[in-house]
Amino acid sequence: MFRLNPFVRVGLCLSAISCAWPVLAVDDDGETMVVTASSVEQNLKDAPASISVITQEDLQRKPVQNLKDVLKEVPGVQLTNEGDNRKGVSIRGLDSSYTLILVDGKRVNSRNAVFRHNDFDLNWIPVDSIERIEVVRGPMSSLYGSDALGGVVNIITKKNRSEMVGYRYRRYHHSGTSRSR
């Protein structure tokens, strides 16, 4: 039987460990992970659609007050007037009824679910509560249904807030009247 010298054994073991070392390293190169484009978590560059991700850092860097201010800066997204002082989100020129809006992956704009006399009020989510926003441009109806023919806006909120936060808004009209909420 063939016997190896103890020094050769140690050398072989060390070379085997050094070859396996890159496998043990954590691959965290800071790439953004998205879920909206294919319902599984994947790198932004590997996603099968045209996606824009607005992170919490982006929201803090820009002077935005509401979701409308954020979305009007995204390429391919337009805010449309829907009547009755409502704004709709239109992606790539399609009607706003073909844009699906999700909050934490749950549908919030439906013709059957009306909130504040609107299909979806773009001001009811405080910007401080948003972790990131994923905007998928292009048809996603195979994954989300016919509501997502133009695209999907997925608003991911922060989890486990330890402190309570409240907001109060006051608007003044040119006639001298004011409205609070």
Contact map, one row per residue, 1 for C-alpha under 8 A:
1110000000000000000000000000000000000000000000000000000000000000000000000000000000000000000000000000000000000000000000000000000000000000000000000000000000000000000000000000000000000
1111000000000000000000000000000000000000000000000000000000000000000000000000000000000000000000000000000000000000000000000000000000000000000000000000000000000000000000000000000000000
1111100000000000000000000000000000000000000000000000000000000000000000000000000000000000000000000000000000000000000000000000000000000000000000000000000000000000000000000000000000000
0111110110000000000000000000000000000000000000000000000000000000000000000000000000000000000000000000000000000000000000000000000000000000000000000000000000000000000000000000000000000
0011111110000000000000000000000000000000000000000000000000000000000000000000000000000000000000000000000000000000000000000000000000000000000000000000000000000000000000000000000000000
0001111111000000000000000000000000000000000000000000000000000000000000000000000000000000000000000000000000000000000000000000000000000000000000000000000000000000000000000000000000000
0000111111100000000000000000000000000000000000000000000000000000000000000000000000000000000000000000000000000000000000000000000000000000000000000000000000000000000000000000000000000
0001111111110000000000000000000000000000000000000000000000000000000000000000000000000000000000000000000000000000000000000000000000000000000000000000000000000000000000000000000000000
0001111111111000000000000000000000000000000000000000000000000000000000000000000000000000000000000000000000000000000000000000000000000000000000000000000000000000000000000000000000000
0000011111111100000000000000000000000000000000000000000000000000000000000000000000000000000000000000000000000000000000000000000000000000000000000000000000000000000000000000000000000
0000001111111110000000000000000000000000000000000000000000000000000000000000000000000000000000000000000000000000000000000000000000000000000000000000000000000000000000000000000000000
0000000111111111000000000000000000000000000000000000000000000000000000000000000000000000000000000000000000000000000000000000000000000000000000000000000000000000000000000000000000000
0000000011111111100000000000000000000000000000000000000000000000000000000000000000000000000000000000000000000000000000000000000000000000000000000000000000000000000000000000000000000
0000000001111111110000000000000000000000000000000000000000000000000000000000000000000000000000000000000000000000000000000000000000000000000000000000000000000000000000000000000000000
0000000000111111111000000000000000000000000000000000000000000000000000000000000000000000000000000000000000000000000000000000000000000000000000000000000000000000000000000000000000000
0000000000011111111100000000000000000000000000000000000000000000000000000000000000000000000000000000000000000000000000000000000000000000000000000000000000000000000000000000000000000
0000000000001111111110000000000000000000000000000000000000000000000000000000000000000000000000000000000000000000000000000000000000000000000000000000000000000000000000000000000000000
0000000000000111111111000000000000000000000000000000000000000000000000000000000000000000000000000000000000000000000000000000000000000000000000000000000000000000000000000000000000000
0000000000000011111111000000000000000000000000000000000000000000000000000000000000000000000000000000000000000000000000000000000000000000000000000000000000000000000000000000000000000
0000000000000001111111110000000000000000000000000000000000000000000000000000000000000000000000000000000000000000000000000000000000000000000000000000000000000000000000000000000000000
0000000000000000111111111000000000000000000000000000000000000000000000000000000000000000000000000000000000000000000000000000000000000000000000000000000000000000000000000000000000000
0000000000000000011111111000000000000000000000000000000000000000000000000000000000000000000000000000000000000000000000000000000000000000000000000000000000000000000000000000000000000
0000000000000000000111111000000000000000000000000000000000000000000000000000000000000000000000000000000000000000000000000000000000000000000000000000000000000000000000000000000000000
0000000000000000000111111100000000000000000000000000000000000000000000000000000000000000000000000000000000000000000000000000000000000000000000000000000000000000000000000000000000000
0000000000000000000011111110000000000000000000000000000000000000000000000000000000000000000000000000000000000000000000000000000000000000000000000000000000000000000000000000000000000
0000000000000000000000011111000000000000000000000000000000000000000000000000000000000000000000000000000000000000000000000000000000000000000000000000000000000000000000000000000000000
0000000000000000000000001111100000000000000000000000000000000000000000000000000000000000000000000000000000000000000000000000000000000000000000000000000000000000000000000000000000000
0000000000000000000000000111111000000000000000000000000000000000000000000000000000000000000000000000000000000000000000000000000000000000000000000000000000000000000000000000000000000
0000000000000000000000000011111000000000000000000000000000000000000000000000000000000000000000000000000000000000000000000000000000000000000000000000000000000000000000000000000000000
0000000000000000000000000001111100000000000000000000000000000000000000000000000000000000000000000000000000000000000000000000000000000000000000000000000000000000000000000000000000000
0000000000000000000000000001111110000000001100000000000000000000000000000000000000000000000000000000000000000000000000000000000000000000000000000000000000000000000000000000000000000
0000000000000000000000000000011111000000001100000000000000000000000000000000000000000000000000000000000000000000000000000000000000000000000000000000000000000000000000000000000000000
0000000000000000000000000000001111100000111100000000000000000000000000000000000000000000000000000000000000000000000000000000000000000000000000000000000000000000000000000000000000000
0000000000000000000000000000000111111001111100100000000000000000000000000000000000000000000000000000000000000000000000000000000000000100000000000000000000000000000000000000000000000
0000000000000000000000000000000011111111110000000000000000000000000000000000000000000000000000000000000000000000000000000000000000000000000000000000000000000000000000000000000000000
0000000000000000000000000000000001111111000000000000000000000000000000000000000000000000000000000000000010000000000000000000000000000101000000000000000101000000000000000000000000000
0000000000000000000000000000000001111111000000111010000000000000000000000000000000000000000000000000000000000000000000000000000000000001000100000000000000000000000000000000000000000
0000000000000000000000000000000000111111100000110000000000000000000000000000000000000000000000000000000000000000000000000000000000000000000000100000000000000000000000000000000000000
0000000000000000000000000000000000111111100000000000000000000000000000000000000000000000000000000000000000000000000000000000000000000000000000100000000000000000000000000000000000000
0000000000000000000000000000000001111111110000000000000000000000000000000000000000000000000000000000000000000000000000000000000000000000000000000000000000000000000000000000000000000
0000000000000000000000000000000011100111111000000000000000000000000000000000000000000000000000000000000000000000000000000000000000000000000000000000000000000000000000000000000000000
0000000000000000000000000000000011100001111101100000000000000000000000000000000000000000000000000000000000000000000000000000000000000000000000000000000000000000000000000000000000000
0000000000000000000000000000001111000000111111100000000000000000000000000000000000000000000000000000000000000000000000000000000000000000000000000000000000000000000000000000000000000
0000000000000000000000000000001111000000011111100010000000000000000000000000000000000000000000000000000000000000000000000000000000000000000000000000000000000000000000000000000000000
0000000000000000000000000000000000000000001111100000000000000000000000000000000000000000000000000000000000000000000000000000000000000000000000000000000000000000000000000000000000000
0000000000000000000000000000000000000000011111110000000000000000000000000000000000000000000000000000000000000000000000000000000000000000000000000000000000000000000000000000000000000
0000000000000000000000000000000001001100011111111110000000000000000000000000000000000000000000000000000000000000000000000000000000000000000000000000000000000000000000000000000000000
0000000000000000000000000000000000001100000001111100000000000000000000000000000000000000000000000000000000000000000000000000000000000000000000000000000000000000000000000000000000000
0000000000000000000000000000000000001000000000111110000000000000000000000000000000000000000000000000000000000000000000000000000000000001110000000000000000000000000000000000000000000
0000000000000000000000000000000000000000000000111111000000000000000000000000000000000000000000000000000000000000000000000000000000000001110000000000000000000000000000000000000000000
0000000000000000000000000000000000001000000100101111100000000000000000000000000000000000000000000000000000000000000000000000000000000111100000000000000000000000000000000000000000000
0000000000000000000000000000000000000000000000000111110000000000000000000100000000000000000000000000000000000000000000000000000000000111000000000000000000000000000000000000000000000
0000000000000000000000000000000000000000000000000011111000000000000000000000000000000000000000000000000000000000000000000000000000011110000000000000000000000000000000000000000000000
0000000000000000000000000000000000000000000000000001111101100000000000000000000000000000000000000000000000000000000000000000000000011100000000000000000000000000000000000000000000000
0000000000000000000000000000000000000000000000000000111111100000000000000000000000000000000000000000000000000000000000000000000000111000000000000000000000000000000000000000000000000
0000000000000000000000000000000000000000000000000000011111110000000000000000000000000000000000000000000000000000000000000000000001110000000000000000000000000000000000000000000000000
0000000000000000000000000000000000000000000000000000001111111000000000000000000000000000000000000000000000000000000000000000000000000000000000000000000000000000000000000000000000000
0000000000000000000000000000000000000000000000000000011111111100000000000000000000000000000000000000000000000000000000000000000000000000000000000000000000000000000000000000000000000
0000000000000000000000000000000000000000000000000000011111111111000001000000000000000000000000000000000000000000000000000000001000000000000000000000000000000000000000000000000000000
0000000000000000000000000000000000000000000000000000000111111110000000000000000000000000000000000000000000000000000000000000000000000000000000000000000000000000000000000000000000000
0000000000000000000000000000000000000000000000000000000011111110000000000000000000000000000000000000000000000000000000000000000000000000000000000000000000000000000000000000000000000
0000000000000000000000000000000000000000000000000000000001111111000000000000000000000000000000000000000000000000000000000000000000000000000000000000000000000000000000000000000000000
0000000000000000000000000000000000000000000000000000000000111111100000000000000000000000000000000000000000000000000000000000000000000000000000000000000000000000000000000000000000000
0000000000000000000000000000000000000000000000000000000000100111111011000000000000000000000000000000000000000000000000000000001000000000000000000000000000000000000000000000000000000
0000000000000000000000000000000000000000000000000000000000000011111010000000000000000000000000000000000000000000000000000000001000000000000000000000000000000000000000000000000000000
0000000000000000000000000000000000000000000000000000000000000001111111000000000000000000000000000000000000000000000000000110111000000000000000000000000000000000000000000000000000000
0000000000000000000000000000000000000000000000000000000000000001111111100000000000000000000000000000000000000000000000000110111000000000000000000000000000000000000000000000000000000
0000000000000000000000000000000000000000000000000000000000000000011111110000001000000000000000000000000000000000000000000110000000000000000000000000000000000000000000000000000000000
0000000000000000000000000000000000000000000000000000000000000001111111111000000000000000000000000000000000000000000000000000000000000000000000000000000000000000000000000000000000000
0000000000000000000000000000000000000000000000000000000000100001011111111100000000000000000000000000000000000000000000000000000000000000000000000000000000000000000000000000000000000
0000000000000000000000000000000000000000000000000000000000000000001111111100111000000000000000000000000000000000000000000000000000000000000000000000000000000000000000000000000000000
0000000000000000000000000000000000000000000000000000000000000000000111111110111000000000000000000000000000000000000000000000000000000000000000000000000000000000000000000000000000000
0000000000000000000000000000000000000000000000000000000000000000000011111110100000000000000000000000000000000000000000000000000000000000000000000000000000000000000000000000000000000
0000000000000000000000000000000000000000000000000001000000000000000001111111100000000000000000000000000000000000000000000000000000000000000000000000000000000000000000000000000000000
0000000000000000000000000000000000000000000000000000000000000000000000011111100000000000000000000000000000000000000000000000000000000000000000000000000000000000000000000000000000000
0000000000000000000000000000000000000000000000000000000000000000000000000111110000000000001110000000000000000000000000000000000000000000100000000000000000000000000000000000000000000
0000000000000000000000000000000000000000000000000000000000000000000000111111111000000000111100000000000000000000000000000000000000000000000000000000000000000000000000000000000000000
0000000000000000000000000000000000000000000000000000000000000000000000110001111100000000111110000000000000000000000000000000000000000000000000000000000000000000000000000000000000000
0000000000000000000000000000000000000000000000000000000000000000000100110000111110000011110000000000000000000000000000000000000000000000000000000000000000000000000000000000000000000
0000000000000000000000000000000000000000000000000000000000000000000000000000011111000011110000010000000000000000000000000000000000000000000000000000000000000000000000000000000000000
0000000000000000000000000000000000000000000000000000000000000000000000000000001111101111000000000000000000000000000000000000000000000000000000000000000000000000000000000000000000000
0000000000000000000000000000000000000000000000000000000000000000000000000000000111111111000000000000000000000000000000000000000000000000000000000000000000000000000000000000000000000
0000000000000000000000000000000000000000000000000000000000000000000000000000000011111110000000000000000000000000000000000000000000000000000000000000000000000000000000000000000000000
0000000000000000000000000000000000000000000000000000000000000000000000000000000001111100000000000000000000000000000000000000000000000000000000000000000000000000000000000000000000000
0000000000000000000000000000000000000000000000000000000000000000000000000000000011111110000000000000000000000000000000000000000000000000000000000000000000000000000000000000000000000
0000000000000000000000000000000000000000000000000000000000000000000000000000000011111111000000000000000000000000000001001000000000000000000000000000000000000000000000000000000000000
0000000000000000000000000000000000000000000000000000000000000000000000000000001111101111100000000000000000000000000000001100000000000000000000000000000000000000000000000000000000000
0000000000000000000000000000000000000000000000000000000000000000000000000000001111000111110000010000000000000000000000000000000000000000000000000000000000000000000000000000000000000
0000000000000000000000000000000000000000000000000000000000000000000000000000111100000011111000010010000000000000000000000000000000000000000000000000000000000000000000000000000000000
0000000000000000000000000000000000000000000000000000000000000000000000000000111100000001111111111110000000000000000000000000000000000000000000000000010000000000000000000000000000000
0000000000000000000000000000000000000000000000000000000000000000000000000001110000000000111111110010000000000000000000000000000000000000110000000000011000000000000000000000000000000
0000000000000000000000000000000000000000000000000000000000000000000000000001110000000000011111000000000000000000000000000000000000000000110000000000010000000000000000000000000000000
0000000000000000000000000000000000000000000000000000000000000000000000000001010000000000011111100000000000000000000000000000000000000000000000000000010000000000000000000000000000000
0000000000000000000000000000000000000000000000000000000000000000000000000000000000000000011111110110000000000000000000000000000000000000000000000000010000000000000000000000000000000
0000000000000000000000000000000000000000000000000000000000000000000000000000000000000000011011111110000000000000000000000000000000000000000000000000010000000000000000000000000000000
0000000000000000000000000000000000000000000000000000000000000000000000000000000100000001111001111110000000000000000000000000000000000000000000000000000000000000000000000000000000000
0000000000000000000000000000000000000000000000000000000000000000000000000000000000000000010000111111000000000000000000000000000000000000000000000010000000000000000000000000000000000
0000000000000000000000000000000000000000000000000000000000000000000000000000000000000000010001111111000000000000000000000000000000000000000000000111111000000000000000000000000000000
0000000000000000000000000000000000000000000000000000000000000000000000000000000000000000111001111111100000000000000000000000000000000000000000000011111110000000000000000000000000000
0000000000000000000000000000000000000000000000000000000000000000000000000000000000000000000000001111110000101000000000000000000000000000000000000011011110000000000000000000000000000
0000000000000000000000000000000000000000000000000000000000000000000000000000000000000000000000000011111000111000000000000000000000000000000000000000000111100000000000000000000000000
0000000000000000000000000000000000000000000000000000000000000000000000000000000000000000000000000001111111111000000000000000000000000000000000000000000111100000000000000000000000000
0000000000000000000000000000000000000000000000000000000000000000000000000000000000000000000000000000111111110000000000000000000000000000000000000000000001111000000000000000000000000
0000000000000000000000000000000000000000000000000000000000000000000000000000000000000000000000000000011111000000000000000000000000000000000000000000000001111000000000000000000000000
0000000000000000000000000000000000010000000000000000000000000000000000000000000000000000000000000000011111100000000000000000000000000000000000000000000001110000000000000000000000000
0000000000000000000000000000000000000000000000000000000000000000000000000000000000000000000000000000011111110000000000000000000000000000000000000000000000000000000000000000000000000
0000000000000000000000000000000000000000000000000000000000000000000000000000000000000000000000000001111011111100000000000000000000000000000000000000000000000000000000000000000000000
0000000000000000000000000000000000000000000000000000000000000000000000000000000000000000000000000000111001111100100000010000000000000000000000000000000000000000000000000000000000000
0000000000000000000000000000000000000000000000000000000000000000000000000000000000000000000000000001110000111110110000110000000000000000000000000000000000000000000000000000000000000
0000000000000000000000000000000000000000000000000000000000000000000000000000000000000000000000000000000000111111110000110000000000000000000000000000000000000000000000000000000000000
0000000000000000000000000000000000000000000000000000000000000000000000000000000000000000000000000000000000001111110000100000000000000000000000000000000000000000000000000000000000000
0000000000000000000000000000000000000000000000000000000000000000000000000000000000000000000000000000000000000111110000000000000000000000000000000000000000000000000000000000000000000
0000000000000000000000000000000000000000000000000000000000000000000000000000000000000000000000000000000000011111111000100000000000000000000000000000000000000000000000000000000000000
0000000000000000000000000000000000000000000000000000000000000000000000000000000000000000000000000000000000001111111111110000000000000000000000000000000000000000000000000000000000000
0000000000000000000000000000000000000000000000000000000000000000000000000000000000000000000000000000000000000000111111111000000000000000000000000000000000000000000000000000000000000
0000000000000000000000000000000000000000000000000000000000000000000000000000000000000000000000000000000000000000011111001000000000000000000000000000000000000000000000000000000000000
0000000000000000000000000000000000000000000000000000000000000000000000000000000000000000000000000000000000000000011111100000000000000000000000000000000000000000000000000000000000000
0000000000000000000000000000000000000000000000000000000000000000000000000000000000000100000000000000000000000000011111111000000000000000000000000000000000000000000000000000000000000
0000000000000000000000000000000000000000000000000000000000000000000000000000000000000000000000000000000000001110111011111000000000000000000000000000000000000000000000000000000000000
0000000000000000000000000000000000000000000000000000000000000000000000000000000000000000000000000000000000011100011001111100000000000000000000000000000000000000000000000000000000000
0000000000000000000000000000000000000000000000000000000000000000000000000000000000000110000000000000000000000000001101111111000000000000000000000000000000000000000000000000000000000
0000000000000000000000000000000000000000000000000000000000000000011100000000000000000010000000000000000000000000000000011111100000000000000000000000000000000000000000000000000000000
0000000000000000000000000000000000000000000000000000000000000000011100000000000000000000000000000000000000000000000000001111110000000000000000000000000000000000000000000000000000000
0000000000000000000000000000000000000000000000000000000000000000000000000000000000000000000000000000000000000000000000001111110000000000000000000000000000000000000000000000000000000
0000000000000000000000000000000000000000000000000000000000000000011000000000000000000000000000000000000000000000000000000111111011000000000000000000000000000000000000000000000000000
0000000000000000000000000000000000000000000000000000000000000000011000000000000000000000000000000000000000000000000000000011111111000000000000000000000000000000000000000000000000000
0000000000000000000000000000000000000000000000000000000000100001111000000000000000000000000000000000000000000000000000000000111111000000000000000000000000000000000000000000000000000
0000000000000000000000000000000000000000000000000000000000000000000000000000000000000000000000000000000000000000000000000000011111000000000000000000000000000000000000000000000000000
0000000000000000000000000000000000000000000000000000000000000000000000000000000000000000000000000000000000000000000000000000111111100000000000000000000000001100000000000000000000000
0000000000000000000000000000000000000000000000000000000100000000000000000000000000000000000000000000000000000000000000000000111111111000000000000000000000111100000000000000000000000
0000000000000000000000000000000000000000000000000000001100000000000000000000000000000000000000000000000000000000000000000000000011111000000000000000000000111100000000000000000000000
0000000000000000000000000000000000000000000000000000111100000000000000000000000000000000000000000000000000000000000000000000000001111100000000000000000000111000000000000000000000000
0000000000000000000000000000000000000000000000000000111000000000000000000000000000000000000000000000000000000000000000000000000001111110000000000000000011110000000000000000000000000
0000000000000000000000000000000001010000000000000011110000000000000000000000000000000000000000000000000000000000000000000000000000011111000000000000000111110000000000000000000000000
0000000000000000000000000000000000000000000000000011100000000000000000000000000000000000000000000000000000000000000000000000000000001111100000000000001111000000000000000000000000000
0000000000000000000000000000000000011000000000001111000000000000000000000000000000000000000000000000000000000000000000000000000000000111110000000000001110000000000000000000000000000
0000000000000000000000000000000000000000000000001110000000000000000000000001000000000000001100000000000000000000000000000000000000000011111000000000011100000000000000000000000000000
0000000000000000000000000000000000000000000000001100000000000000000000000000000000000000001100000000000000000000000000000000000000000001111100000000111000000000000000000000000000000
0000000000000000000000000000000000000000000000000000000000000000000000000000000000000000000000000000000000000000000000000000000000000000111111000001111000000000000000000000000000000
0000000000000000000000000000000000001000000000000000000000000000000000000000000000000000000000000000000000000000000000000000000000000000011111111001111100000000000000000000000000000
0000000000000000000000000000000000000000000000000000000000000000000000000000000000000000000000000000000000000000000000000000000000000000001111111111100000000000000000000000000000000
0000000000000000000000000000000000000000000000000000000000000000000000000000000000000000000000000000000000000000000000000000000000000000001111111100000000000000000000000000000000000
0000000000000000000000000000000000000110000000000000000000000000000000000000000000000000000000000000000000000000000000000000000000000000000111111000000000000000000000000000000000000
0000000000000000000000000000000000000000000000000000000000000000000000000000000000000000000000000000000000000000000000000000000000000000000111111111000000000000000000000000000000000
0000000000000000000000000000000000000000000000000000000000000000000000000000000000000000000000000000000000000000000000000000000000000000000111111111100000000000000000000000000000000
0000000000000000000000000000000000000000000000000000000000000000000000000000000000000000000000000100000000000000000000000000000000000000000011011111100000000000000000000000000000000
0000000000000000000000000000000000000000000000000000000000000000000000000000000000000000000000001111000000000000000000000000000000000000000010011111110000000000000000000000000000000
0000000000000000000000000000000000000000000000000000000000000000000000000000000000000000000000000111000000000000000000000000000000000000001110011111111100000000000000000000000000000
0000000000000000000000000000000000000000000000000000000000000000000000000000000000000000000000000110000000000000000000000000000000000000011110001111111000000000000000000000000000000
0000000000000000000000000000000000000000000000000000000000000000000000000000000000000000011111100111000000000000000000000000000000000000111100000011111100000000000000000000000000000
0000000000000000000000000000000000000000000000000000000000000000000000000000000000000000001000000111000000000000000000000000000000000011111100000001111110000000000000000000000000000
0000000000000000000000000000000000010000000000000000000000000000000000000000000000000000000000000011110000000000000000000000000000000111100100000001011111000000000000000000000000000
0000000000000000000000000000000000000000000000000000000000000000000000000000000000000000000000000011110000000000000000000000000000001111000000000000001111100000000000000000000000000
0000000000000000000000000000000000010000000000000000000000000000000000000000000000000000000000000000111110000000000000000000000000001110000000000000000111110000000000000000000000000
0000000000000000000000000000000000000000000000000000000000000000000000000000000000000000000000000000111110000000000000000000000001111100000000000000000011111000000000000000000000000
0000000000000000000000000000000000000000000000000000000000000000000000000000000000000000000000000000001110000000000000000000000001111100000000000000000001111100000000000000000000000
0000000000000000000000000000000000000000000000000000000000000000000000000000000000000000000000000000001100000000000000000000000011110000000000000000000000111110000000000000000000000
0000000000000000000000000000000000000000000000000000000000000000000000000000000000000000000000000000000000000000000000000000000011100000000000000000000000011111100000000000000000000
0000000000000000000000000000000000000000000000000000000000000000000000000000000000000000000000000000000000000000000000000000000000000000000000000000000000001111100000000000000000000
0000000000000000000000000000000000000000000000000000000000000000000000000000000000000000000000000000000000000000000000000000000000000000000000000000000000000111110000000000000000000
0000000000000000000000000000000000000000000000000000000000000000000000000000000000000000000000000000000000000000000000000000000000000000000000000000000000000111111100000000000000000
0000000000000000000000000000000000000000000000000000000000000000000000000000000000000000000000000000000000000000000000000000000000000000000000000000000000000001111100000000000000000
0000000000000000000000000000000000000000000000000000000000000000000000000000000000000000000000000000000000000000000000000000000000000000000000000000000000000000111110000000000000000
0000000000000000000000000000000000000000000000000000000000000000000000000000000000000000000000000000000000000000000000000000000000000000000000000000000000000000111111000000000000000
0000000000000000000000000000000000000000000000000000000000000000000000000000000000000000000000000000000000000000000000000000000000000000000000000000000000000000001111100000000000000
0000000000000000000000000000000000000000000000000000000000000000000000000000000000000000000000000000000000000000000000000000000000000000000000000000000000000000000111110000000000000
0000000000000000000000000000000000000000000000000000000000000000000000000000000000000000000000000000000000000000000000000000000000000000000000000000000000000000000011111000000000000
0000000000000000000000000000000000000000000000000000000000000000000000000000000000000000000000000000000000000000000000000000000000000000000000000000000000000000000001111100000000011
0000000000000000000000000000000000000000000000000000000000000000000000000000000000000000000000000000000000000000000000000000000000000000000000000000000000000000000000111110000000011
0000000000000000000000000000000000000000000000000000000000000000000000000000000000000000000000000000000000000000000000000000000000000000000000000000000000000000000000011111000001111
0000000000000000000000000000000000000000000000000000000000000000000000000000000000000000000000000000000000000000000000000000000000000000000000000000000000000000000000001111100001110
0000000000000000000000000000000000000000000000000000000000000000000000000000000000000000000000000000000000000000000000000000000000000000000000000000000000000000000000000111110111100
0000000000000000000000000000000000000000000000000000000000000000000000000000000000000000000000000000000000000000000000000000000000000000000000000000000000000000000000000011111111000
0000000000000000000000000000000000000000000000000000000000000000000000000000000000000000000000000000000000000000000000000000000000000000000000000000000000000000000000000001111110000
0000000000000000000000000000000000000000000000000000000000000000000000000000000000000000000000000000000000000000000000000000000000000000000000000000000000000000000000000000111110000
0000000000000000000000000000000000000000000000000000000000000000000000000000000000000000000000000000000000000000000000000000000000000000000000000000000000000000000000000001111111000
0000000000000000000000000000000000000000000000000000000000000000000000000000000000000000000000000000000000000000000000000000000000000000000000000000000000000000000000000001111111100
0000000000000000000000000000000000000000000000000000000000000000000000000000000000000000000000000000000000000000000000000000000000000000000000000000000000000000000000000111100111110
0000000000000000000000000000000000000000000000000000000000000000000000000000000000000000000000000000000000000000000000000000000000000000000000000000000000000000000000000111000011111
0000000000000000000000000000000000000000000000000000000000000000000000000000000000000000000000000000000000000000000000000000000000000000000000000000000000000000000000011110000001111
0000000000000000000000000000000000000000000000000000000000000000000000000000000000000000000000000000000000000000000000000000000000000000000000000000000000000000000000011100000000111
